[in-house]
Amino acid sequence: MKILSNMSGLINNILVAEGEAVKSGDVVAVIESMKMLIDIKSEDAGTVTKVSCQLEEFVQEGQVLFELSKPS
């Protein structure tokens, strides 16, 4: 499972790390776009297996930010 950027912008905050469990609806990162802060939420529950973004990195809409494994 993957969590994608829902818009282009600058990564303002990363709220999870590899190995952390997330629930559906959890905010995992914040993107700054046009002076607005937009929450990036997980659509599924799982464990973060990969963080593919860095603080202050510019990301494109649809870019993979995190990868999750299904909960066991």
Secondary structure, 3 states (H helix, E strand, C coil): CEEECCCCEEEEEECCCCCCEECCCCEEEEEEECCEEEEEECCCCEEEEEECCCCCCEECCCCEEEEEECCC
